[in-house]
Each structure stands twice: as structure tokens, then as C-alpha cells.
Amino acid sequence: MVLQLAVQENRLLLTFDKDFGELAFGDLHATAGVILLRISARSPSAVADMVVRAIARRDDWGGHFSVIDDTQTRMTALPKRG
């Protein structure tokens, strides 16, 4: 599964799929960050530019479920599991 691989490799998972929110908050130990993209840019390059700028503004993505949309970024800490 993609989320498990992101956790194993300590990577961020970027997605347009809202279902990853349920997975990240579910039973998985989603210590990697999950970023849901809700961007309405007209071209792939515009989306890429927005994402690169948004990610560069922060360094605390890990352990959070984040939503980047056209006007803001919202972050929610993922539950810590022992």
C-alpha cells in the first residue's frame, strides 16, 4: 500500500484522493505526512508550482494530515500510536 511505503521510507504522501484521510487517521501508524491537494489550477504546471511553494513554507509536515487548497493550508496532527 502506498501509505505504508511512505511511512516505511519516512516520506510525504501527496494526493488528490480524500480517502487517504481515513487511512491516515485509521489503524495505520501514519507517521509520515499526508498532504491532500484541493487545488483548482488549470494546468499541471500551475498545480506543481503551488505545491512546491506551499511545501517550501514549512518543515513540519511529518505526522500531520494537511490540506492545501487555493487559498490556505490546514494541518491536523495525526494520532500518535505506541
C-alpha positions in Angstrom: 0.0 0.0 0.0 1.2 3.5 -0.8 0.7 4.9 2.7 2.6 2.1 4.3 5.5 2.7 1.9 5.5 6.4 2.7 5.7 5.5 6.4 8.5 3.0 6.0 10.5 5.4 3.9 9.6 8.5 6.1 8.2 10.3 3.0 5.4 12.7 2.5 2.4 11.4 0.6 0.8 13.9 -1.8 -2.7 13.0 -3.1 -5.9 14.3 -4.6 -7.7 11.4 -3.1 -9.8 12.2 0.0 -9.8 8.6 1.1 -6.2 8.9 2.4 -7.6 11.0 5.3 -9.5 8.0 6.6 -6.4 5.8 6.1 -4.1 8.2 7.8 -6.4 8.6 10.9 -7.3 4.9 10.9 -5.3 1.9 12.1 -2.1 2.7 10.2 0.8 4.3 12.0 0.8 7.2 9.6 3.9 9.0 11.0 4.7 10.3 7.5 2.8 13.4 6.5 -0.2 13.1 4.2 -1.0 16.2 2.1 -4.4 16.3 0.4 -4.4 18.7 -2.6 -7.6 20.6 -3.3 -6.2 22.9 -5.9 -8.3 24.1 -8.9 -5.4 25.3 -11.0 -5.9 25.0 -14.7 -2.7 23.2 -15.6 -0.4 20.6 -14.1 2.5 23.1 -14.0 0.4 25.6 -12.1 -0.5 22.8 -9.6 3.1 21.8 -9.3 4.2 25.5 -8.7 1.5 25.9 -5.9 2.5 22.7 -4.2 6.2 23.4 -4.3 5.7 26.9 -2.8 3.4 25.6 -0.1 5.7 22.7 0.9 8.7 25.1 1.0 7.0 27.4 3.5 7.0 24.7 6.3 9.2 21.9 7.5 6.8 20.2 9.9 4.7 18.1 7.5 5.6 14.8 9.1 2.9 13.4 11.5 0.2 15.7 10.1 -2.7 15.3 7.7 -2.7 18.6 5.7 -5.0 20.1 3.1 -3.6 22.6 0.6 -6.2 24.5 -1.3 -6.2 27.6 -3.5 -6.0 30.0 -0.5 -4.7 28.2 2.6 -3.0 25.3 4.2 -4.7 23.4 7.1 -2.8 20.9 9.2 -4.1 18.4 11.8 -1.8 16.3 13.9 -2.2 12.6 13.3 -2.8 10.5 16.4 0.3 9.1 18.0 0.3 5.3 18.4 2.5 3.4 20.7 
